[in-house]
Amino acid sequence: MTTKLMKIQTRPDYVEEVYKALLDAISDGSLAPGARITQEEIAEQMAVSRSPVLQALRLLKKDGFIQDAPGRGILVSPLDPDWTGKLYEIRGALDMLAVRLAAERKETIDPELIINGRLASQSGVVKDLIDTDIAFHTAIYEASGNPLIAGSALVHWNHLRRVMGAVLQSSAQRQSIWDEHEAIANAIAAGDSKRAVELTDSHTSRARVNLVKRLSEVLKQQADHETA
């Protein structure tokens, strides 16, 4: 190898840990949409230097989770129904590709995922509702045999976690969602790629319309409350 690369200084690096902690706080609403955050406050609360915080904030800004605040500072990106709809379009395309590939391999999606999802729906615990939904779709990405799908879908799911959390705090999950999941899993196991894709298209389309509508309602209620 003749190409010379710049040396990287070896040092303790907490960027990934800080990024994940902030992303989790943004996703679960602990850091609410529109909340102002500062590098200094985060560094103090997490007991780390400002350097990894700065790098983590840059990554979060690049991924669209935070943005520059008016005047000065940084704020958590507001939720946007139109943007959410576009995220679902991308997620839908990835999901249809994944189920087609998984069906061609006649993969079996773990039935425990369906059972856990139904139990979460009965409990109504928001975190469990979101986690079981993501776990089911992640299993399909893995069953596709294409590792690039999961990586591509991850950033979109992180954004959707925020939306799902905001919406599910005020309303219940669609009752039919796990029936739809089970039908998709059955089509994959049967090797029926055409039906698996059709079911997934319908599933993500319904989810998109439902979630965007409910997010718009939630944001309107919040705006009305603030102006009351």
N, C-alpha and C positions, 0 to 999 in steps of 0.2 A: 504494500500500500504506500503510494508516494504522496498522496494528499495530506497536507498538514492541517490539523484541526486545532482550534483554540482550546487551551486547557481550561477546565472548569474547576473552580475552587471547591474543595471538599469541606462541608460544614453541616452542622445539624440543621435539618430543614423540615419545618412543620407545615409547609404550604398545603399539602394534601389534607392533613388533619384539619387545618383551619378552614379550608374550602368546604370539606364535607360537613363540618359543624355548622357553618353559616348556611350552607345549602339546606340542611335538615331544618334549621330554624325558619328559613324562608318558606320551605315546602309545607311545614306543619302550621304556619301562621304565627309562630312565636315572634318572628320579625314580620310584621304586617305589611301588606302592600302600601306604599307611600311613606313608610317609616324612614326617618333619617338615621343614618349610621355614620360613625366616624372611625377612622383607623385607630385613633388613640384609645377610644372606649373599648373597642373590640380587643385590642392588645392587652389592655388592663384586665378585662373580664376573663380572658383566656390565659392570662399569665404567660404570654409569649412576647417576643420582640415585635416591633412594628414591621420589620422587613417581610416575614411570611404573610402577615395580614395584608400588606400592600399587594403582594403577588396574588394572593387568593382573591382579593377584591378585583384585581385586573381580570382574572379568569372568570369570575362571576359576571363582570360587566360584559366580557366578550360573549358569554353564553346567554346574555339577555336577562339575568336575574336582578341586576341592579343598574342604575343609570345615574348620570349627573343630576344633582338637584338644582332647581332654579337658584341662581345667585352663587351659592357655594356649598360644597359637600356632596354627599351621595345619598340616594334613597333607594329603597326596595321598589323594583318596577311594579307599577300598578297592573292589575288584572284587566285584560282587554278581551271582550267577547269575540271581536273580529279576528284577533290574533289567535285566540283559542280555536276557532273554526279552521284556520289555516294549519295549525299544529295537528289537528285531527285528520286533515287531508293527507298529510305526510305519514302520520301513524297508520292510517288506513292502508296506504300503499305498501308500507313495510309489512303490515300484518297479513295482507293478502299474499304477498310473496312468500312469507314464512309458512302459512298454512298450506300453500300449494306444494312447496318443497317437502314439508313434513308429511303430507298425504302421499306424495310419491314414494316416500320411504316407509309408509304405513306405520308411523311411529305411534306409540301409546302414551297419551298424556296421563300422568299420575292421577288416578281417581280421587286421591286424598285432597288434591287441590280443589276439586269440585265440592267435596264434603266440607272442607274448611271455609270455602266461599259461602256456602249456604248457611253455615253456622254464624259467620260474620254478619250476614244479612239479617239473621234473626236477632243477633245481639245489638246491632245498630252502632257498634263502636266505630267511629270514623276511621281511626288508624287501621283497624282490622279490615274494614271495607276496602280501603285503598291498597293495603299490603296484599290481600288475597287476590285482588284484581290484577295487580302488577305481577304477582307470582305466576298466575295462570298464563298470562301473555308471554312472560319470560320463558316459561317452559316450552311454549310453541316456538319461540325464537331458537332455543337450544335444539329442539327437535328438527328444525329445518336443516341442520348440518352446515349452515353458513354462519360462522361466528361474526361476520361483519354486520349482520342484521341487528343483533342485540346491541352492539356498540353504537350503531346509528340511531336506534330507537331510544337509547338511554336518556339523552339530553331532552328529547321531546316528552318522555315520561316524567322527568323531573319538573318540567313546566306544568304538565297536566296534574301532577300531584297537588300543586298549589290550587288549581282550579277545583279539583275534586274535593279538597279539604274545605274550601270556602263554601261550596255548594252543599256538601253533605252535612255541614254544621247546621243548616237550616231546613233541610228536607231529606227524605229517605232515598236510598238507592232504588233504581227501577227493580221491581220484583222479578221481572223476566230475565234479568241479566245472566243468572247462573243456568237457567234453562237454555239460553242461547250458547253459553260457554260449553255446556255438556253436548249440545248438538254439534258444535264445531269439533270437539274432541272425538266424537263418534265418527264423524265424516273423515277425519284424519286417520283414525285407526282402521277404517274400512278401505282406505286408499282411494277415496272418492274426492279427488282434488277439485273437480268442478263444483261439487256441492260445498266443499269446505270453503272455497273462495267466495261463492255466492252468499253463504251464511255469514262469513266474516264481513263482507261488504255491507250487508244489511245491518249487522251488529254495530259496526263502527259508524255507519250513517245515522242510525237511531241515537247512538250515544252522543254523536256530535251535535245533532239538533237539540236533544234534550239538555245537554250540559250548557251549550251556548245560551239557550233560552233561560235556563235557571240562573246562570251567572248574571245575565242582564237584569233579571228580577232582583237578585241579591244586591247588585251594585246600585240599582235604583232605590231600593229600600234604605241602603246606607246613606245615599245622597239625600234622600228625603228626611232621614233622621238628623243628619248634620245641619240641615237648613231649618229644621223645626224649632 
